[in-house]
């Protein structure tokens, strides 16, 4: 976990992200000063999550954060679609299973219809 956090911090300082990342919010330089300090930060901040969704949100081409169209077509790629919980524009406050099944069924319909 320490290695992953240090990698994420290093990636966040790369020039490729200069327009996306303004500042590091919760993890301070002092928290990164040593493995012990990082472990002291990690213990109260670790947790688990379930039903992760929304990492490749659906939206129009004009939305810079949107990855797929309303038909699941990945912006900028020919013949590639997303049809799972990742395309949900927002995280649901319920179990994602039924909604994800519906997304898959709807995307299958779009493909059959030639959309």
Backbone torsions as a table, in degrees:
resi	resn	phi	psi	omega
1	UNK	NA	-40.2	177.7
2	UNK	-58.7	-45.5	-179.8
3	UNK	-61.5	-41.9	-179.2
4	UNK	-63.5	-42.4	179.7
5	UNK	-66.8	-44.2	178.9
6	UNK	-62.8	-37.5	176.7
7	UNK	-65.0	-44.7	179.7
8	UNK	-61.3	-41.5	178.4
9	UNK	-64.2	-43.0	179.6
10	UNK	-64.2	-43.9	177.9
11	UNK	-62.2	-38.0	-179.4
12	UNK	-64.3	-19.9	178.9
13	UNK	-94.3	-2.1	179.5
14	UNK	-67.2	147.0	-178.5
15	UNK	-58.1	-27.1	-179.5
16	UNK	-62.4	-22.6	-177.2
17	UNK	-106.5	6.8	-173.7
18	UNK	-59.8	-30.1	179.3
19	UNK	-87.5	-8.6	-177.0
20	UNK	-104.9	-36.2	-175.2
21	UNK	-107.4	117.4	-179.3
22	UNK	-86.6	-46.7	-179.9
23	UNK	-159.5	158.9	172.1
24	UNK	-80.1	131.2	-170.8
25	UNK	-91.8	-55.6	-171.8
26	UNK	-105.0	-28.5	-178.0
27	UNK	-89.2	117.9	-176.3
28	UNK	-94.8	167.7	174.6
29	UNK	-60.5	-35.9	178.7
30	UNK	-64.2	-36.4	177.9
31	UNK	-65.8	-25.7	-178.9
32	UNK	-94.7	-2.4	-172.8
33	UNK	-62.5	-31.4	-179.7
34	UNK	-153.3	165.3	177.2
35	UNK	-61.6	-38.5	179.1
36	UNK	-63.3	-44.5	178.8
37	UNK	-63.9	-39.8	179.1
38	UNK	-66.9	-39.7	176.4
39	UNK	-63.5	-38.1	176.7
40	UNK	-62.8	-33.5	176.6
41	UNK	-76.0	-40.7	-176.7
42	UNK	-61.3	-46.7	-171.6
43	UNK	-55.1	-47.7	178.5
44	UNK	-80.5	-8.9	-176.0
45	UNK	-107.3	-5.8	178.2
46	UNK	-76.9	149.8	176.1
47	UNK	-169.6	176.2	176.8
48	UNK	-114.2	161.7	177.7
49	UNK	-142.0	151.3	179.3
50	UNK	-130.9	160.5	176.0
51	UNK	57.9	44.5	178.3
52	UNK	-66.1	135.4	179.6
53	UNK	-152.3	171.1	173.3
54	UNK	83.3	16.2	-178.2
55	UNK	-80.8	-16.2	179.5
56	UNK	-133.7	60.4	-167.4
57	UNK	-56.6	150.0	176.7
58	UNK	-83.1	140.3	177.0
59	UNK	175.0	174.2	-178.2
60	UNK	-73.1	162.2	178.0
61	UNK	-53.7	-33.1	-177.0
62	UNK	-68.0	-21.4	179.0
63	UNK	-83.0	109.6	-177.5
64	UNK	-61.1	-22.8	-179.1
65	UNK	-91.4	-9.7	-179.3
66	UNK	-78.4	138.9	-178.8
67	UNK	-107.2	-34.7	-178.8
68	UNK	-126.3	156.3	176.2
69	UNK	-80.5	179.0	178.2
70	UNK	-63.8	-15.7	177.7
71	UNK	-99.7	7.5	178.1
72	UNK	83.1	3.1	179.6
73	UNK	-74.2	128.2	-179.9
74	UNK	-71.8	123.1	180.0
75	UNK	-57.1	130.3	175.3
76	UNK	87.0	0.5	179.8
77	UNK	-128.6	138.8	177.9
78	UNK	-90.9	127.5	173.8
79	UNK	79.2	13.2	179.7
80	UNK	-117.5	132.8	-179.2
81	UNK	-130.5	157.1	171.1
82	UNK	-115.1	134.2	-176.5
83	UNK	-146.4	52.9	179.3
84	UNK	-145.2	-168.8	-176.4
85	UNK	-64.8	-17.3	-178.8
86	UNK	-65.3	-23.9	-175.7
87	UNK	-85.8	-4.1	177.9
88	UNK	-63.4	125.3	-177.1
89	UNK	-63.8	-26.4	178.8
90	UNK	-135.5	155.1	175.3
91	UNK	-70.5	133.0	178.2
92	UNK	-79.7	156.3	176.0
93	UNK	-104.3	36.3	179.8
94	UNK	-151.3	174.9	176.1
95	UNK	-60.8	134.7	-175.2
96	UNK	-88.3	-6.1	-173.4
97	UNK	-57.7	-56.0	-176.9
98	UNK	-62.5	-40.2	179.7
99	UNK	-66.0	-39.8	178.9
100	UNK	-65.7	-39.3	175.5
101	UNK	-61.2	-44.5	179.1
102	UNK	-61.1	-41.6	177.9
103	UNK	-60.2	-47.2	178.9
104	UNK	-60.4	-43.9	178.7
105	UNK	-64.2	-42.9	-178.9
106	UNK	-66.8	-42.4	178.4
107	UNK	-64.4	-37.3	175.9
108	UNK	-61.0	-41.6	176.5
109	UNK	-61.4	-44.4	179.5
110	UNK	-59.4	-42.0	-179.9
111	UNK	-64.2	-44.8	179.1
112	UNK	-62.2	-35.3	-179.0
113	UNK	-80.3	-7.5	-179.7
114	UNK	80.0	20.0	178.4
115	UNK	-85.1	NA	NA
